[in-house]
Amino acid sequence: MEQPRKIVVVGGVAGGMSAAARARRLSEAAEIVVLERDQYVSFANCGMPYHIGGDIPERSSLLVQTPASLAENLDLDVRVGAEVVAIDPAAHTVTVREVDGDATYVESYDKLVLATGASPIRPDLPGIDLPLVHSLRNLDDMDRIKDMVDAGSGRAVVVGGGYIGVEMTEALRHRGWEVALLEAADQVLGPLDPEMAEQVQHELQRNGVELHLSATAQGFTQDSVITSDGVLPADLVILAIGVRPDSRLARAAGLTTTERGAIVVDAHQTTSDPDIYAVGDAVQVTDTVTGQPTVIPLAGPANRQGRIAADHMFGRPSRYTSTQGTAIVKVFDVTAGGTGANEKQLRAAGLDYRKVYVHPNGHASYYPGTAAMHLKLLFAPDGRVLGGQVVGYDGVDKRIDVLAVALRAELTVWDLAELELAYAPPYGSAKDPINMAGFQASNLLDGTVRLWYPEDWGKLPADAILLDVRTLEESQTCALPGSVNIPVQQLRQRVDELDRGRPIYVYCRSGFRSYLAYRALTGLGFSDVATLSGGTMTMEHAVPWLSASFAVPGPVVTYAEDDRGCALRVLDDVPFTTR
């Protein structure tokens, strides 16, 4: 394969710079030119909300590389303020406009890499161009927003409850601003399922965020946002309603794109033109779980795609297979994230699946500073991991990463049960939350347990017995309507109080005690028994009207499984905090 003599990269962040750096490592002979229309390259765009919020005090910390450092370290010709305005595939040239001065020139290439990224969606609404309305795409955007925030506190409206919207909401609250978060869907963080997202919503409201779900922006004035459910006063508006692939250059050059504008590439990141590659947020990818084409704008995949494009130019067999959408976000004291498919995606794809909820602590319960996490595992009938979501306070990132690896490696729930993960009391438990999810999932698949779920509430058989196996104190404080209380430690002695001819649906706080009750009842000859997966800790988030009943401040006596087995202890329902 003939080696390219000159490589031109359009876009100097993430995927583009990854392609340029990899190409240099593979060839000292090639001329490599990077053209970036903005004034900065290789900057940490994921860190911008944290600089606005004050967590990253020094702006310079976000500048990973500069044109000068890239020239010195990698011999790259990096030009900022250089906007590519046209591609001529036949002539193998691009037309470049100098942003300062507006002069144009033509640059030739042997191989071209398009890393044009994605553009923030700015709907055609009245007042969209007013000075108070901002998007966050680059450092200039960040500087403008930060200047307004630094000038003094006020009232902000964040439009969009995705990752950027939630991060900006937290940043502005840290800076003392009143914040209203406006989201068109009925939940924030769309990649999470609703009962998992509800926990994030609770954390937002606990930190003073005014949450408006199922509401859209209709227009903007000098001091307000007009919404579908009223007018919100605003000194600052952050638009965070998503991005769309910036494929204008590709379309104009005749490259194949989708109806939604994503650039179509093969496994080597090659476009419909064999000498033009595309990487990053502008390209179509394959979903790891569903196998369907999609667009998932994430920095990690963009960097890998840039590396693969460079490899292919120089005859290496690298391939990009799919994107599984692994992501994580900090929301005040809570961390939330996931990997793979959620229930909504699995249903839309017509895939058969099973699920379990577990609520173990982030680390050993006897070591201070932990709290229960909420872990949801989705898996196929043959046990293959399809997706996972975790919301909690400590150790969330570790569990998401393990699930991400398990999904990529096509591990099963039985594999999860067998994983040997790092353990010391400050970091985990001898039976890790991942192991616990694997235990419950494998028990479900092999018939050791039968589960019921929050969505079954209201659809239980008319003659069903709803059995609460928590303590009397817990039951008196909050209980599912119509339930019968027999604490698990009394169940064997009081089993004759239950009608063996009626179905029994058991529940407790987390699902552990109800599982013990399930095993006892089935062992005593009860044939129609099911236990609530995740207990009321899941139910209270999945059935909103129950939240007021179960989210009761103050200590309650409950059971928790830790390294010592089943230990009676006092838990506090007041949310755990690290601040």
RADA-V580106 format. One record per backbone hydrogen bond with DSSP energy under -1.0 kcal/mol. NH is the residue of the N-H (numbers start at 1). CO is the residue of the C=O. E is the energy in kcal/mol with one decimal. If there is no record, write none. Layout:
nh/co/e
NH/CO/E
NH/CO/E
//
This chain:
nh/co/e
7/31/-3.1
8/111/-2.4
9/33/-3.1
10/113/-3.3
11/35/-2.5
16/13/-1.7
18/14/-2.4
19/15/-2.2
20/16/-2.2
21/17/-2.6
22/18/-2.4
23/19/-2.4
24/20/-2.1
25/21/-1.9
26/22/-1.4
27/23/-1.3
31/5/-3.2
33/7/-2.8
34/77/-2.7
35/9/-3.1
36/79/-2.6
42/12/-3.0
44/62/-2.8
45/43/-1.7
47/44/-1.7
48/45/-1.3
51/47/-1.5
52/48/-2.1
53/49/-2.2
55/50/-1.4
56/50/-1.9
61/58/-1.4
62/59/-1.9
63/60/-1.4
64/42/-1.0
64/62/-1.3
65/42/-1.0
70/66/-2.6
71/67/-1.9
72/68/-2.4
73/69/-2.9
74/70/-2.0
75/71/-1.1
76/70/-1.2
77/32/-2.4
78/76/-1.1
79/34/-3.0
81/38/-2.5
82/36/-2.7
83/97/-2.7
85/95/-2.6
86/95/-1.1
88/93/-3.0
92/88/-1.4
93/88/-1.6
94/107/-2.6
95/86/-2.5
96/105/-3.4
97/83/-3.5
98/103/-3.6
99/81/-2.9
102/98/-2.1
105/96/-2.2
107/94/-2.9
109/92/-2.3
110/6/-2.7
111/6/-1.8
112/275/-2.6
113/8/-2.6
114/277/-3.1
115/10/-2.9
119/244/-2.8
121/242/-2.7
125/123/-2.0
128/125/-1.9
130/127/-1.9
133/130/-1.8
134/237/-2.6
142/138/-2.2
143/139/-2.7
144/140/-2.2
145/141/-2.3
146/142/-2.8
147/143/-2.4
148/144/-1.6
149/145/-2.3
150/146/-3.2
151/147/-1.2
152/149/-1.3
156/178/-3.3
157/236/-2.3
158/180/-2.7
159/238/-3.1
160/182/-3.5
166/162/-2.6
167/163/-2.5
168/164/-2.8
169/165/-2.0
170/166/-2.2
171/167/-2.4
172/168/-2.5
173/169/-2.1
174/170/-2.5
175/171/-1.2
176/173/-1.7
177/172/-2.5
178/154/-2.5
180/156/-2.3
181/210/-2.7
182/158/-3.2
183/212/-2.8
189/161/-3.1
192/189/-2.1
196/193/-1.3
197/193/-2.4
198/194/-2.1
201/197/-2.4
202/198/-2.2
203/199/-1.6
204/200/-2.4
205/201/-2.4
206/202/-2.4
207/203/-1.1
208/205/-1.8
209/204/-2.2
210/179/-2.6
212/181/-3.0
214/185/-3.3
215/183/-2.2
218/226/-4.1
219/226/-1.2
220/126/-2.8
221/224/-2.4
225/232/-2.8
226/219/-2.6
227/230/-3.0
228/216/-2.0
230/227/-1.2
232/225/-2.8
234/223/-2.1
235/155/-3.8
236/155/-1.3
237/132/-3.1
238/157/-2.2
239/134/-3.4
240/159/-3.2
244/119/-2.3
246/117/-2.7
247/245/-1.4
251/247/-2.7
252/248/-2.4
253/249/-1.7
254/251/-1.6
255/250/-2.4
258/262/-2.5
261/258/-1.8
263/282/-2.9
264/256/-2.3
266/270/-1.8
269/266/-2.0
271/276/-2.7
276/273/-2.1
277/112/-3.5
278/269/-2.2
279/114/-2.5
283/280/-1.7
284/263/-2.5
285/294/-3.1
287/292/-2.8
288/323/-1.9
291/287/-2.0
294/285/-2.8
298/296/-1.1
302/298/-1.6
303/299/-2.4
304/300/-2.0
305/301/-2.6
306/302/-2.1
307/303/-1.8
308/304/-2.3
309/305/-2.5
310/306/-1.9
311/307/-2.4
312/308/-2.4
313/309/-1.8
314/310/-1.2
315/312/-1.7
316/311/-2.8
320/267/-3.0
323/286/-2.6
327/338/-2.4
329/336/-2.8
331/334/-3.6
334/331/-2.3
335/392/-3.2
336/329/-2.6
337/390/-1.8
338/327/-2.1
339/388/-2.3
340/324/-2.0
341/386/-2.3
346/342/-2.3
347/343/-2.6
348/344/-2.2
349/345/-2.0
350/347/-1.1
351/346/-2.4
354/379/-3.2
356/377/-1.7
358/375/-2.3
362/371/-1.7
364/428/-1.8
367/364/-1.6
373/360/-3.0
374/391/-3.4
375/358/-2.6
376/389/-3.0
377/356/-2.4
378/387/-2.9
379/354/-2.3
380/384/-2.6
383/380/-2.4
385/411/-2.3
386/378/-2.7
387/378/-1.7
388/339/-2.3
389/376/-2.3
390/337/-2.5
391/374/-2.2
392/335/-2.4
399/395/-1.5
400/396/-2.3
401/397/-2.4
402/398/-2.0
403/399/-2.3
404/400/-2.5
405/401/-2.2
406/402/-2.6
407/403/-2.5
408/404/-2.2
409/405/-2.5
410/407/-1.3
411/406/-3.0
413/383/-1.5
416/412/-1.8
417/413/-1.8
427/424/-2.8
428/424/-2.0
436/432/-2.7
437/433/-2.3
438/434/-2.3
439/435/-2.9
440/436/-2.3
441/437/-2.6
442/438/-2.6
443/439/-2.4
444/440/-2.0
445/441/-2.2
446/442/-2.3
448/443/-1.7
449/443/-1.5
452/531/-2.0
456/453/-2.1
457/454/-1.7
459/456/-2.6
464/461/-2.0
465/503/-3.1
467/505/-2.5
468/484/-3.3
469/507/-2.2
475/471/-2.3
476/472/-2.4
477/473/-1.3
478/474/-2.4
483/480/-1.8
484/466/-3.2
486/468/-2.3
488/469/-2.2
490/487/-2.4
494/490/-1.6
497/494/-2.3
498/495/-1.8
502/499/-1.6
504/528/-2.7
505/465/-3.1
506/530/-3.0
507/467/-2.4
515/511/-1.1
516/512/-1.9
517/513/-2.4
518/514/-2.4
519/515/-2.5
520/516/-2.2
521/517/-2.9
522/518/-2.7
523/519/-2.0
524/520/-1.3
525/522/-1.2
526/521/-2.5
530/504/-2.0
531/450/-2.3
532/506/-2.3
533/452/-2.4
535/532/-1.4
536/508/-2.3
537/509/-2.3
538/535/-1.2
539/535/-2.2
540/536/-2.6
541/538/-1.1
542/538/-1.8
543/539/-2.5
546/543/-2.6
547/544/-1.6
550/546/-2.2
551/547/-2.9
552/550/-2.2
556/571/-2.2
558/569/-1.7
560/567/-1.2
562/565/-2.2
565/562/-2.1
567/560/-1.8
569/558/-1.7
571/556/-2.0
573/554/-1.1
//
